[in-house]
Each structure stands twice: as C-alpha cells, then as structure tokens.
Amino acid sequence: MTYIDPDRRDLVAAFNENPHGPHSPELQRLVNALRFELDTTGKYVVVNTKPHEEWTLAQLPGMRDTAMIMHHDHVFTSLEDAERAIFKLRWEAATGETLE
C-alpha cells in the first residue's frame, strides 16, 4: 500500500476545497490510494439514493451477493459533501489520524 503521511493536511485541505479536481499529482496519488488500495470489506462508499438530490453513506460487505450496509443517518444533499465525508473516513482508516 502507498504510504500516506498523516502530516500532509495540506492535501486534505486541497481535497476539501475541490473534491472533483483537477488535483495536483500528489493529491491524485493520495486519492487513488484511498480509493483503490484499502481492503473492500467495510469500505465506505457513497450511494446515490435520489438521482441528483441525495447521497447516502454505505459500507461494502466484502462478500458477493450480500447487501451493502446503508447508513441512513448519514445522508447528503451535495455529492461534494458526501465525497468529503468518505475522504475523511478513508483517511482515518488509512492513517489512524482523526480529521476535524
């Protein structure tokens, strides 16, 4: 797995400012690591629950033919806000560091 420096809060700030990019090469490597290198069991994802209106936090079960675990208490009306929340959760899982 790609090493993620927990002190690189500048990359966190850059992502929060513009979740969809374009990202600097360093930030893009971080985003790729958080998206693709973590184990999928329990991995947080965003599910579009109302087209263009609502996104809900969910977790992957890690097994085929098993439903995702939906977190209906974490619903977003902005895809950007949902992506910021996922980034935060994945950062914390990868680094052990909590983000504000």
FILUM-175200 format. One record per residue: x, y, z of N, C-alpha, C in turn; residue number from 1. Coordinates in pm, 1 decimal, padded with zeros to 6 digits, always signed. Each point is the difference from the previous one (the first is absolute). Layout:
REM FILUM-175200
X:Y:Z:X:Y:Z:X:Y:Z:NUM
...
REM end
This chain:
REM FILUM-175200
+00083.4:-00118.1:+00000.0:-00083.4:+00118.1:+00000.0:+00087.8:+00124.4:+00000.0:1
-00046.3:+00102.4:-00063.5:+00068.7:+00128.0:-00003.4:+00001.0:+00061.5:+00139.1:2
+00116.9:+00047.7:+00042.5:+00009.1:+00066.1:+00129.2:-00073.4:+00133.1:-00007.5:3
-00081.8:+00026.1:+00099.8:-00072.5:+00126.5:+00008.8:+00052.5:+00073.4:+00121.9:4
+00060.6:+00113.7:-00023.8:+00057.9:+00080.3:+00107.2:-00112.5:+00073.7:+00072.5:5
-00027.6:-00035.4:+00126.0:-00109.8:+00064.7:+00072.2:+00022.1:+00148.2:+00026.9:6
+00122.0:+00048.2:-00019.8:+00028.2:+00142.6:+00019.3:-00033.0:+00084.9:-00122.4:7
-00035.5:-00063.6:-00110.6:-00028.8:+00074.6:-00123.9:-00142.7:+00053.7:-00001.7:8
-00029.2:+00080.2:+00100.1:-00134.2:+00058.8:+00009.3:-00025.0:+00100.7:-00111.8:9
+00109.1:+00045.4:-00065.8:-00016.1:+00088.2:-00115.7:-00073.9:-00072.9:-00111.4:10
+00024.6:-00130.4:-00013.9:-00070.3:-00078.3:-00101.8:-00146.8:-00018.7:+00037.5:11
-00026.9:-00015.4:+00128.4:-00138.1:-00009.5:+00047.6:-00074.0:+00129.4:-00032.1:12
+00063.4:+00112.2:+00028.4:-00061.8:+00130.4:-00027.2:-00025.4:+00018.4:-00149.1:13
+00094.3:-00041.8:-00082.3:-00016.8:+00012.9:-00145.6:-00116.2:-00085.9:-00048.9:14
-00013.4:-00121.9:+00055.2:-00112.2:-00084.6:-00039.5:-00131.7:+00062.2:+00042.8:15
-00006.2:+00047.9:+00124.5:-00124.1:+00059.0:+00050.4:-00041.7:+00123.0:-00079.5:16
+00097.6:+00072.7:-00050.1:-00029.3:+00118.2:-00080.4:-00060.4:-00036.7:-00135.2:17
+00045.3:-00112.1:-00056.1:-00045.5:-00038.3:-00133.1:-00000.8:-00152.8:-00013.4:18
-00102.6:-00067.9:+00053.1:-00002.1:-00145.7:-00000.8:+00005.8:-00063.4:-00139.6:19
-00051.9:+00069.2:-00100.9:-00002.6:-00057.9:-00134.7:+00125.3:+00028.0:-00082.2:20
+00089.4:+00083.0:+00053.9:+00122.6:+00029.1:-00073.3:-00019.6:+00111.8:-00099.7:21
+00099.9:+00022.7:-00083.7:+00119.4:-00083.4:-00012.7:+00089.7:+00012.2:+00123.2:22
+00073.2:-00109.4:+00024.7:+00087.7:-00006.7:+00116.2:+00145.8:+00005.8:-00043.3:23
+00083.8:+00046.4:+00091.8:+00144.4:-00005.1:-00022.9:+00041.1:-00146.8:-00007.7:24
+00115.6:-00029.5:-00058.2:+00044.7:-00139.9:-00004.8:+00007.6:-00065.4:+00137.5:25
+00047.1:+00072.8:+00100.6:+00008.2:-00056.3:+00136.1:-00138.4:-00033.4:+00055.2:26
-00093.4:+00092.1:-00017.1:-00134.8:-00024.0:+00049.8:-00065.8:-00113.3:-00077.5:27
+00021.9:-00006.7:-00130.2:-00060.7:-00107.6:-00079.2:+00052.4:-00136.6:+00044.7:28
+00129.8:-00009.0:+00033.2:+00054.5:-00126.4:+00052.4:-00066.9:-00037.0:+00132.1:29
-00021.8:+00099.7:+00085.6:-00067.2:-00024.9:+00127.3:-00143.4:-00047.5:-00022.5:30
-00072.8:+00070.2:-00084.7:-00138.4:-00037.5:-00029.2:-00004.8:-00142.3:-00056.3:31
+00089.2:-00031.2:-00092.9:+00003.5:-00134.9:-00057.1:+00028.1:-00104.4:+00106.6:32
+00092.9:+00028.6:+00089.8:+00032.3:-00093.8:+00107.2:-00122.2:-00022.7:+00089.3:33
-00069.4:+00105.8:+00035.3:-00117.0:-00013.9:+00085.9:-00115.3:-00069.9:-00070.6:34
-00011.5:+00019.3:-00129.7:-00109.9:-00061.5:-00074.6:+00025.5:-00146.7:-00032.7:35
+00123.9:-00033.6:-00034.5:+00023.7:-00130.0:-00059.2:+00086.1:-00095.1:+00082.1:36
+00072.1:+00047.6:+00100.2:+00093.4:-00088.1:+00068.1:-00050.5:-00054.0:+00133.2:37
-00106.1:+00054.1:+00053.4:-00051.7:-00049.7:+00126.7:-00081.3:-00126.9:-00024.1:38
-00001.6:-00088.4:+00097.9:-00081.5:-00121.0:-00006.8:-00145.3:+00040.5:-00021.7:39
-00071.7:-00073.4:-00083.5:-00138.0:+00038.1:-00029.3:-00098.0:-00040.3:+00109.3:40
+00036.9:-00094.3:+00084.9:-00089.7:-00039.1:+00108.2:-00015.8:+00116.4:+00097.1:41
-00123.4:+00048.0:+00012.3:-00027.8:+00112.6:+00088.7:+00035.1:+00135.4:-00058.0:42
+00045.5:+00001.6:-00124.5:+00038.9:+00126.3:-00063.9:-00121.7:+00090.3:-00016.2:43
+00018.0:+00125.7:+00035.4:-00108.2:+00096.7:-00013.4:-00013.1:+00045.4:-00144.8:44
-00125.0:+00012.2:-00043.3:-00031.8:+00045.9:-00134.9:-00120.1:+00094.2:+00009.4:45
-00026.2:+00067.9:-00110.6:-00115.8:+00087.6:-00009.7:-00097.4:-00062.9:-00098.4:46
-00126.9:-00005.1:+00039.2:-00105.6:-00054.6:-00085.4:-00096.1:+00112.7:-00032.8:47
-00028.3:+00016.5:-00129.1:-00096.4:+00101.6:-00042.1:-00140.1:-00056.6:+00024.5:48
-00068.7:+00051.9:+00102.0:-00129.9:-00054.1:+00039.6:-00118.6:+00074.7:-00060.5:49
+00021.4:+00120.6:-00047.0:-00100.2:+00074.0:-00077.3:+00078.1:+00070.7:-00109.7:50
-00025.4:-00033.3:-00126.1:+00080.8:+00055.5:-00108.9:+00016.6:+00151.5:+00008.1:51
+00126.1:+00041.4:+00001.3:+00039.1:+00141.8:-00000.9:-00046.3:+00077.4:+00123.3:52
-00047.0:-00070.1:+00104.6:-00053.5:+00068.5:+00117.6:+00056.7:-00048.4:+00132.0:53
+00028.2:-00130.9:+00010.0:+00034.4:-00055.4:+00130.3:+00100.7:-00113.3:-00013.9:54
+00099.6:+00002.0:+00090.3:+00103.7:-00102.5:+00003.9:+00008.4:-00050.2:+00143.1:55
+00014.4:-00131.9:+00015.6:+00001.5:-00062.0:+00131.9:+00129.1:-00077.8:+00019.4:56
+00054.1:+00008.7:+00118.6:+00119.4:-00074.5:+00036.2:-00035.7:-00148.2:+00013.5:57
+00088.1:-00085.2:-00050.9:-00019.6:-00144.6:+00010.7:+00135.7:-00066.1:+00017.9:58
-00002.5:-00127.8:+00036.9:+00123.0:-00077.8:+00011.7:-00015.2:-00127.2:-00081.1:59
+00110.4:-00037.7:-00066.0:+00001.3:-00122.9:-00077.9:+00012.6:-00119.2:+00094.0:60
-00073.2:-00108.0:-00030.4:+00002.4:-00115.4:+00088.8:+00123.4:-00088.5:-00016.4:61
+00063.5:+00006.7:-00114.1:+00117.7:-00082.8:-00023.8:-00031.7:-00136.9:-00056.0:62
-00127.5:-00031.8:-00017.3:-00039.8:-00128.0:-00057.4:-00103.3:+00024.0:-00109.1:63
+00011.2:-00078.0:-00104.9:-00098.8:+00009.8:-00108.0:-00137.7:-00040.4:+00051.3:64
-00100.4:+00051.3:-00066.0:-00139.5:-00032.0:+00031.0:-00040.2:+00037.2:+00142.3:65
+00068.6:+00096.5:+00056.9:-00034.1:+00050.7:+00132.6:-00026.1:+00149.0:-00013.7:66
-00107.2:+00044.6:+00059.7:-00038.4:+00141.0:-00012.6:+00099.8:+00091.5:+00071.6:67
+00013.5:+00118.6:-00054.9:+00080.0:+00102.3:+00066.5:-00068.0:+00039.0:+00130.6:68
+00079.4:+00047.1:+00092.2:-00053.4:+00051.9:+00125.7:-00025.1:+00149.5:-00021.4:69
-00126.2:+00037.1:-00001.3:-00036.1:+00139.5:-00023.1:-00002.4:+00075.5:+00132.7:70
+00055.4:+00120.5:-00001.3:+00000.9:+00086.0:+00118.5:-00096.6:+00115.6:-00026.0:71
-00127.5:-00026.4:+00022.9:-00103.8:+00098.8:-00030.1:+00005.4:+00122.1:+00091.1:72
+00085.4:-00005.1:+00101.1:+00019.0:+00117.3:+00084.6:+00108.7:+00092.7:-00055.1:73
+00060.2:-00040.0:-00113.8:+00100.6:+00082.5:-00067.4:-00044.2:+00022.6:-00144.4:74
-00088.2:+00097.8:-00019.1:-00056.2:+00032.8:-00130.7:+00046.5:+00140.1:-00037.8:75
+00036.8:+00016.9:-00126.5:+00054.4:+00126.3:-00049.5:-00083.2:+00050.4:-00116.7:76
-00014.3:+00129.9:-00010.1:-00071.0:+00060.1:-00113.3:+00096.8:+00056.4:-00102.7:77
+00128.2:-00022.0:+00022.8:+00104.6:+00045.2:-00091.0:+00098.9:-00115.4:-00019.1:78
+00029.1:-00034.9:-00123.6:+00097.5:-00105.1:-00026.9:+00136.3:+00039.8:+00055.3:79
+00034.6:+00127.1:-00009.5:+00128.4:+00046.3:+00051.3:+00011.6:-00024.7:+00151.0:80
-00107.2:+00029.0:+00074.0:+00002.9:-00024.1:+00144.7:+00011.2:-00148.9:+00030.8:81
-00067.3:-00081.7:-00077.7:+00009.3:-00145.0:+00018.6:+00142.5:-00047.8:-00026.4:82
+00062.2:+00052.2:-00103.6:+00137.3:-00040.2:-00032.1:+00098.7:+00047.8:+00105.4:83
-00023.4:+00116.3:+00057.1:+00085.4:+00047.7:+00109.8:-00011.5:-00094.0:+00120.6:84
-00121.7:-00044.2:+00030.0:-00020.8:-00091.3:+00113.0:+00070.2:-00133.4:-00023.9:85
-00007.8:-00052.5:-00121.3:+00066.5:-00126.1:-00034.0:+00151.1:+00016.9:+00008.7:86
+00051.7:+00109.5:-00052.5:+00143.5:+00026.7:+00006.2:+00046.3:-00001.6:+00145.8:87
-00075.4:+00067.4:+00086.2:+00035.2:+00007.3:+00142.2:+00003.0:-00139.5:+00062.6:88
-00101.6:-00080.3:-00024.6:-00005.8:-00134.5:+00057.5:+00114.2:-00088.0:-00051.2:89
+00027.2:+00008.8:-00129.0:+00107.9:-00081.2:-00056.9:+00136.6:+00047.0:+00049.9:90
+00017.8:+00131.4:+00012.7:+00124.8:+00055.0:+00054.9:+00021.9:-00055.5:+00139.8:91
-00102.0:+00005.6:+00082.1:+00010.9:-00047.0:+00137.6:+00030.1:-00150.3:+00004.9:92
-00061.2:-00078.0:-00090.1:+00026.9:-00144.0:-00005.2:+00143.0:-00027.8:-00042.5:93
+00051.2:+00080.4:-00092.5:+00134.7:-00023.6:-00054.0:+00109.7:+00051.8:+00090.3:94
-00024.9:+00109.7:+00070.7:+00106.8:+00063.0:+00077.8:-00015.6:-00015.9:+00151.2:95
-00120.6:-00029.7:+00045.2:-00025.8:-00003.8:+00142.9:-00014.9:+00138.1:+00060.6:96
+00005.3:+00102.2:-00082.8:-00011.1:+00139.6:+00043.5:-00140.2:+00052.5:-00026.1:97
-00056.5:+00068.3:+00098.9:-00132.9:+00057.4:-00013.7:+00007.3:+00138.1:-00062.5:98
-00089.1:+00026.8:-00094.0:-00010.1:+00133.3:-00061.4:-00116.6:+00073.3:+00064.1:99
+00011.5:+00129.9:+00008.8:-00107.7:+00084.2:+00056.0:-00116.1:+00001.4:-00095.0:100
REM end
